[in-house]
Amino acid sequence: MKKYIYVLIFFLLVAMLFWGFTESNSDKTASQASSQQSAIVSAYKDIQWGDNVQKHLTVLKTDLDNVSNAENNSDYSLLAINAQYIIDDTQKAIEENDKYTVSPKFQEAQKEWRLALQDYNSAGQFLLQGANEAKKGSGGFENFQKAATLSNSGTTHLKKASESLGINLSLN
């Protein structure tokens, strides 16, 4: 009888070890699946953010080209209109950018992109002020200089974003 009890205890111990081992493996498998799903979701969010940046780069390039044409023709009314477009479009881009949570790989680029947008937004505000002053015949030169400085700073931030991504984000 003792012999059967020892055999029964032995089988119970083996069963418990086997059950614990399978439970542990299923936990690992579930954890790996969850980790893979998280990586896929993160990559998808990064791609969405990248698409959003590309969309706003296209809009901003159009705005800046229109500003350049207005400046070249000394059309201060058109310059004011396009400066307002820059202000509105960069503000929208900033708001959309802030909705994205990107992976750590893209966080530096996202930060630099936001800084570029802020600088272009401020440049647009100074352009608008300068254009309105120029329309009245009171100069606007100082505001145009500030706008140029901020635009250059925005371009520097855009280059930093590009470098951190290893791609060419450009307004050219």
C-alpha positions as CSV (number, residue, x, y, z in Angstrom):
1,M,0.0,0.0,0.0
2,K,2.8,2.4,0.9
3,K,4.4,1.6,-2.5
4,Y,1.2,2.7,-4.3
5,I,1.1,6.0,-2.3
6,Y,4.6,6.8,-3.3
7,V,3.9,6.0,-6.9
8,L,0.7,8.2,-6.7
9,I,2.7,11.1,-5.1
10,F,5.4,10.7,-7.8
11,F,2.8,10.9,-10.6
12,L,1.1,13.9,-8.9
13,L,4.4,15.7,-8.6
14,V,5.2,15.0,-12.3
15,A,1.8,16.2,-13.3
16,M,2.2,19.4,-11.3
17,L,5.6,20.1,-12.8
18,F,4.2,19.4,-16.3
19,W,1.2,21.6,-15.7
20,G,3.5,24.4,-14.3
21,F,5.8,24.1,-17.3
22,T,2.9,24.4,-19.9
23,E,1.4,27.3,-18.0
24,S,4.8,29.1,-18.0
25,N,5.2,28.5,-21.8
26,S,1.7,29.8,-22.6
27,D,2.5,32.9,-20.5
28,K,5.7,33.4,-22.5
29,T,3.8,32.9,-25.8
30,A,1.1,35.4,-24.8
31,S,3.7,37.9,-23.7
32,Q,5.6,37.5,-27.0
33,A,2.4,37.9,-29.0
34,S,1.5,41.0,-27.0
35,S,5.0,42.4,-27.5
36,Q,4.8,41.8,-31.3
37,Q,1.3,43.4,-31.5
38,S,2.6,46.4,-29.6
39,A,5.5,46.8,-32.0
40,I,3.2,46.6,-35.0
41,V,0.9,49.2,-33.5
42,S,3.9,51.5,-32.7
43,A,5.2,51.1,-36.3
44,Y,1.8,51.9,-37.7
45,K,1.6,55.1,-35.6
46,D,5.1,56.1,-36.8
47,I,4.0,55.6,-40.4
48,Q,0.8,57.7,-39.8
49,W,2.9,60.5,-38.3
50,G,5.3,60.3,-41.2
51,D,2.4,60.6,-43.7
52,N,1.1,63.6,-41.7
53,V,4.5,65.3,-41.9
54,Q,4.7,64.7,-45.6
55,K,1.2,66.1,-46.1
56,H,2.0,69.3,-44.2
57,L,5.4,69.7,-45.9
58,T,3.6,69.8,-49.2
59,V,1.2,72.5,-48.0
60,L,4.0,74.5,-46.3
61,K,6.1,74.4,-49.5
62,T,3.2,75.8,-51.5
63,D,2.7,78.5,-48.9
64,L,6.4,79.5,-49.0
65,D,6.5,79.4,-52.8
66,N,3.5,81.8,-52.9
67,V,5.2,84.1,-50.3
68,S,8.3,84.1,-52.5
69,N,6.3,85.0,-55.6
70,A,4.5,87.8,-53.7
71,E,7.8,89.2,-52.4
72,N,9.4,89.1,-55.8
73,N,6.5,91.1,-57.3
74,S,6.3,93.4,-54.2
75,D,2.6,92.4,-53.9
76,Y,2.1,93.1,-50.2
77,S,-1.6,92.3,-50.3
78,L,-0.8,88.8,-51.7
79,L,2.1,88.5,-49.3
80,A,-0.3,89.2,-46.3
81,I,-2.7,86.6,-47.6
82,N,0.0,84.0,-47.9
83,A,1.6,84.9,-44.6
84,Q,-1.8,84.2,-43.0
85,Y,-1.9,80.8,-44.8
86,I,1.5,80.0,-43.3
87,I,0.2,80.9,-39.8
88,D,-3.0,78.9,-40.2
89,D,-1.3,75.9,-41.9
90,T,1.6,75.6,-39.4
91,Q,-0.8,76.0,-36.5
92,K,-2.9,73.1,-37.9
93,A,0.2,71.0,-38.4
94,I,1.4,71.7,-34.8
95,E,-2.0,70.6,-33.5
96,E,-2.0,67.4,-35.6
97,N,1.6,66.7,-34.7
98,D,0.8,66.9,-31.0
99,K,-1.9,64.1,-31.4
100,Y,0.7,61.5,-32.4
101,T,2.7,59.4,-29.9
102,V,5.6,58.0,-31.9
103,S,8.2,55.4,-30.9
104,P,11.4,56.5,-29.2
105,K,13.2,56.1,-32.6
106,F,11.1,59.0,-34.0
107,Q,10.7,61.3,-30.9
108,E,13.7,63.5,-31.7
109,A,12.4,64.0,-35.3
110,Q,9.0,64.8,-34.0
111,K,10.4,67.4,-31.6
112,E,12.5,69.0,-34.3
113,W,9.5,69.0,-36.7
114,R,7.4,70.8,-34.1
115,L,10.2,73.4,-33.5
116,A,10.4,74.0,-37.3
117,L,6.6,74.5,-37.4
118,Q,6.8,76.9,-34.5
119,D,9.5,78.9,-36.2
120,Y,7.7,79.0,-39.6
121,N,4.5,80.1,-37.7
122,S,6.3,83.0,-36.1
123,A,7.9,83.9,-39.4
124,G,4.5,84.0,-40.9
125,Q,3.3,86.4,-38.2
126,F,6.2,88.7,-38.8
127,L,5.7,88.5,-42.6
128,L,2.0,89.4,-42.0
129,Q,3.0,92.4,-39.9
130,G,5.6,93.5,-42.4
131,A,3.2,93.1,-45.3
132,N,0.6,95.2,-43.6
133,E,3.1,97.9,-42.8
134,A,4.4,97.9,-46.3
135,K,0.9,98.2,-47.7
136,K,0.5,101.4,-45.6
137,G,3.9,102.6,-46.9
138,S,5.5,102.5,-43.5
139,G,8.3,100.0,-44.3
140,G,8.0,96.6,-42.7
141,F,11.8,95.9,-43.2
142,E,12.4,95.0,-39.6
143,N,9.6,92.5,-39.5
144,F,10.8,91.0,-42.8
145,Q,14.3,90.5,-41.3
146,K,12.7,88.8,-38.2
147,A,10.7,86.6,-40.5
148,A,13.8,85.6,-42.5
149,T,15.7,84.8,-39.3
150,L,12.9,82.6,-38.0
151,S,12.4,80.9,-41.4
152,N,16.1,80.0,-41.4
153,S,15.8,78.6,-37.9
154,G,12.8,76.6,-39.0
155,T,14.9,75.2,-41.9
156,T,17.6,74.3,-39.5
157,H,15.1,72.4,-37.3
158,L,13.8,70.7,-40.4
159,K,17.3,69.5,-41.3
160,K,17.8,68.2,-37.8
161,A,14.5,66.2,-38.1
162,S,15.7,64.8,-41.4
163,E,19.1,63.8,-40.0
164,S,17.5,62.0,-37.0
165,L,15.3,60.1,-39.5
166,G,18.1,59.5,-42.0
167,I,15.9,60.9,-44.8
168,N,15.6,64.2,-46.7
169,L,12.7,66.4,-45.4
170,S,12.9,69.5,-47.5
171,L,10.9,72.4,-48.7
172,N,12.8,72.5,-52.0
